[in-house]
Amino acid sequence: MLGNCFTLNALRKALGSLPKTLDETYERILTNIDQSYVSEVQKILQYLAFSPRSMNMLEMVEILAIDWDREVPQLDPQNRLLDPKDILTICSTLVTTVETTGYRFGLEKLTTWLTLRLAHSSVKEYIVSDRIKNSKVSMYTVTPTSANLFIARTYLVYLLSPEFKAGHRGSITMAERARAWPLLEAATELWPIHIKEVGDELNEATKQLILKFFATKEQPNGGNYASWVGSMIPDAGLETIRNTPPLYYAASYGMASVVKVLLETTPKPYVDARGGRADCTPLHVACFRSQLEVVRLLLEAGADPTTVNNKGESCIFWARRGTSRIKPNEQIYDLLTKYGAEDKPFTSHLVCGMAAAEFLEDEHYAREYHRLVAYDKMNEQNQG
């Protein structure tokens, strides 16, 4: 604007019209957004403000390509931006890029790509503030709940794409899919995280979308559900995936609101349905992940706190000792004992599930074994 001022009077006039506050600056930028791209900018700002990790341009292209006007929303390849860098033009100065180097999903080589981010943290502060609600750009206002719900639904719609209907077909196929479907990594890993963030504010539309997604488990090869699990755990066998109930993963991710929904339709005997590579119950994996609220829900629904997995580990084992990344949880420990669990010595109740030689072949369990045996010995000495 100042570049077009060729006289002092014109320059003074231009300077006098500049925004006086940051709010006025953002309001002017948003007001000048091309009206035909308001919806796209809304989506981009929500993602960049509330995603737990950065998003790259190709991922954002996929997000913007989802057609929400269809009776059944889904990605429309014809909606993909021809040039991903147009995102920067659409969003004006609110969004910028930074180079990121690392390993991409499905790729073994170290690569560098452009990551999108808000130009400043104050952009997020503005769009979630009460101030924007009374401005000319109130259509851009967002709340943590609405943003997390939108992001979760976007990922679920993506995972429900016909491309993933064929189920889990091995790690090689997953790598090929990741290259062809740039949002697959984020959708696979992050939708449960956004659902957990919502808590009890899970709305009916999102609830039904989750149930629709889980129901694909009954399709040949496990459908979209198996494709999702296979993307998380490429080396998992199809039989293991198909035998693992949705309640197991809802418990593992700590999605308490989803656990509540699933428990409403799960007969009591199936509350302890086993799954995963270690043949765990939902309660067991919730204890392993230290998901307190989920543990409480499962116990109230009649889950058995005394079960052990195929490595001989019990629920209370992980509650008392924790893992290398998760601290012991006394509240979970107390809940389990309240419902009848007994805390047995590590060596007797863990190794009974497998021969010691076989047990120690697994590097992770060998390390955990030696650490926890030492822990038990220390406790015995302290008690003596």
N, C-alpha and C positions, 0 to 999 in steps of 0.2 A: 504494500500500500504506500509506504513512504517513498518507494522508488519512483512512483509516479508524480511526486510533488516537485514542481520545477520553479516555484517561487516561495519566498519566506512565508507569505500569508497562507499558501496552500499547505506548507509544512506545519505551521502552527495549528491550522484547522484539523489536520490529520492527527497530530499528536493529542489534541483535545478530545478526539473521538475514541482514543484507545481505551480499552477496559481498565478500570481503576483497581479492581480486585481480581483475585484468582477465580472466584466464582463467576464473575462477569466474563473473564477470558474463556472459561470452559463453556459457558452458556452461548457465547458468540460462536465458538468453534462448532458446537453441536447444532446451532441454528443454521449454520452454513452447510451442514451435511446435505448432500443431494437427497431429496425426498424419496427417490426411488430406491435408496440404499439404507433407509432408516432401520429396517428390520435386520439387515446384515450387521450394521454397527451395534445394535442392541445385543446381538448374539456374541459378537467379538468381545465387547466390553465385559460381558458376564463371564466369559471363559477366562479372559486374562486377569480378571479381578478375583476369581474364586477357584481356579484350577490349582490343585496342590503341586503341580509341576508346570514348567513352561511348555508352551505349545509352539510347534513349528508351522511354517506356512502351508505345507501340504496337508497337515492335519486340519488346519482352519478351512482350507478349501473344501474338504470333505464335510465339515460341520455345516458350512453354508450351502452345500448341495442337497441337504435333506429337505424334501418337500413336505411341509406340514399342512398343506391345504388338501392333500389327498384324503380319502376316507380312511385309508390305512397309510399313515406317514412312512415314507421310506426315501432312501437316497436316490436321487435322479442324476445320473451321469451328465445329462445335458445342462444341469445347473452348476457344474464345476466351472470356476473361473478359468479363463484361457491362460491368464498370466497371474500366478499367485501374488506377485508384487503389487497387483491392483488393490490388495488389502490395505496397503499403506496409503494409497490415494483415497480410497473410500473413507478411511478413518481420519484423514487429515493429519494433524500433528499430535493426536492423542495416543498414537501407537508408534513404536519404533522397533528396531531389530538389534540383535546382538549375535555374534558368531558363537556357536557351541560345538565342542568336539567331544566325541564319545562313541559308544557302540549302540547302533540302532537295532531295534527289534527285527529279527530275521536276517541280520547282516553280521558277518564275522569280522569285517574290517573296521578299523578306526576311521570314522568319517566326521566331516564338519558340515554343519548346516546352520541356517538362519533361524533364530528363535524370536518369536514375537513377545513383546512385553509392553505394558502401559508406559507412556513417556515419563510418568512420575506417579508415586504412590498417592498423591493428592487427587488423581483422577478417580481412583476407587473411592476415596473418602467423599468426593463430591457426589458420585452417582448413588451412594447409599445414604446420603444425608437427607434430613428433612428439608433443607434449603431448596433442593432441586424440585421437590414436589410442588412448590408454589411458583415455579419459573415457567418460561415459555418452552422449556425442553423437558417437561415432566415425563414425557413418554420414555425417557431413558432411565428413570428411577428404577432401582432394583433393591431387593432385600437378600440377605444370605440364603433364606429358605427358598425364595423363588428362583434364585440363580442355581442353587444346588439341585433343585428339582428339574429345572430345564436341562442342565448338563447331564444328569443321570438319564433322563428320558432320551436325550440325543444319543447317548452311548447305547442304550438298549435298542433303539430303533436301528442303529447301525449294526448291532450284533444280530438283529432279526432279519438282516438282508438275505435274500434268496441264495446268495453266494455261499452262505454258511449253513444252509439247510442240510447239506450232505453229511454233517457231523465231523467227528475227529478222524483225520486220515493220515496222521503221522507228522513228525516234526519237519520233514522236507516240505510237505504240502503247506504247513503253517508258515514256513519261511517264504514260500512263493506267495501265499496270501498276503503276508505282511507287506511285501513289495508292491503288490497290486492294490492293497487297501491301506492307505497310510494311517488311518485312524484306528486300526485294529489294536495296536499296542495300548493306546490310551483307553479305548473302550473296554478292553479286557481287564485292565488293572484298576481303573478308576471309578467305574459306576457304583460299586459297593461302597466306596469311600464317601461319595457324595450322598448316597442314601443314608449312611450312618450319620452324616452331618445334619441331616434333616430331623432325625430323631422321631418324636411322636407327631411331627407335622407332615408326615407322609400323606399325600392326598390320594383320592380314590383313583384318579386317572393313572397315576404312576403305579399305584398298587396293582391295578389290573394289567398294566404293561409288564410288570415283573412276573405276575402269575402266568401271563401268556408266554413269556420267555421261558420260564421253568417248564411249562407244559410241553415244549418241544422235545424234552427228554424222551418222550414216548415215541418219537418219530424214528424211522430207520437210522441206524448208526448214531442215535442220540440227538439228531437234529442240531439246531443252533446252540442248545445247551451244551452238548458234547464238544462242539466246535470251540465254545468259550473256555471250557475247562481244559481242553487240549491246547489252547493258546497259552494258558497259564502254566500247564505242566505238559510240555510236548512229549515227554517220554512215558507218560501214563498210558496204560493199555486201555483200549476201548471198553473192555469188560469192566474194568475198575471204574471208569467214568460213568458208565451206564448204571452201575450198581450203587453209585454214590448219590444219595437223595439231596435235593435242593436245601433241605433243612441243615445239612452238614455245612454247606458253604455259607449260608446265611449266618450260622452260628460262628463259623471261623472268622468272618469279617465283622462280627459284632453288630450286624444289622438287626437290632432288637425289634424294631417295628415290623420287619419282614418275618422274623421268627414268630411274633405274635400272630400274624396272619396265617402262617403255615400251620401253627399249632391248633388253630381253630378247625382245621380240616384233617389233622393227622391223628388217626386212632392211637391210643396209648401204647400199644405194642411197637408201633413204628417210630416212637419218639427216640428209641435206642437203635434205630436202623443204622447199620455200620457202613462206612465208606472210606474213600481215600486209600492211599498206598499202605498205610499202617493199620487199616481195618479199625478205625476209630468210630465212636458214636459222636453225635453232635455235641453232647455234653463234654466229652473228652477233648475235642478240638477247641471248644470254647474255653476250657481250663488251660489248655496249651497256649492259646492266644491271650489269656488273661482278660476275657470278656465277661466282666462281673455281672452286668445286667442280664446278659443272655444265659449265664449259668443259673441265675435266680429263676428266670422264666422256665428253663428246662426242668429244673428240680421241682418247681411247683406243678409242672405238667406230668410229673411221674417218672422222669428220667432216672436211671439206675446209677448212683454215684460210685458203685463198686466195680464197674467194668474195667477190663484191661485191654490194651490193643495187642497186635500180633508181635510186639516186642516186649510184652509183659509190663508195660507202663500203665499205671492207673491214673485216674483224674487227680487224686490228691497228691500223687507223685510230683506233677508239674506245679500244682498250687503251692506246695511247700518249698520246692527247690528252684522253680523258675527255669529259664533257659539262659543261654549266653547273651540274649538280647532283651529278655523280659524278666523283670524282678519277681521274686516270690510274691504271691498275693494272699495276705492273711485273711482278707474278707472272703475270698473264694474258699480258702482252707476251712474257715469256720462254718461256711454254708454247707460244705460237703460233709463235715463231721456231724452237723445238725441233722442231715438227712441219712446218716448211717454209714458213711465212709470211714474206714480205718486206715491209719497211717502206719504202713508196714515198712520194715527196713528195706533199703534200696536193693541190696544184693539178693534178697529172697524173693521180692515181688517183681523185680525187673528181669533178672536173668532166667527166672522160671519160664519166661515166654520164649526163650530161644537158647540154644547151646552157647556157652561162653565163646568158643572159638568162632562160631558164625557171627555172634554179636560183635566181636572185636574186629571183624573184617571191614565193618562199616566205619570209616574214619570219624564221622560225626559222632556216632554212638560210642566209639572207643574213647574219644576225648571226653565225652559227657560222663561215661562210666567212671573213668579214673578221677575226674573232678569230684563226682558225687560220692564215690567210695571214701575219698579223703574227707569229704564234708561229714559223712556219717561217723568216721573214726574220731574226728574232732569233737563231734557232739557227744560221743560215748565217753571221751576223756573228760570233757567238761562236766558231764553228769556224774562221773566217777569221783 
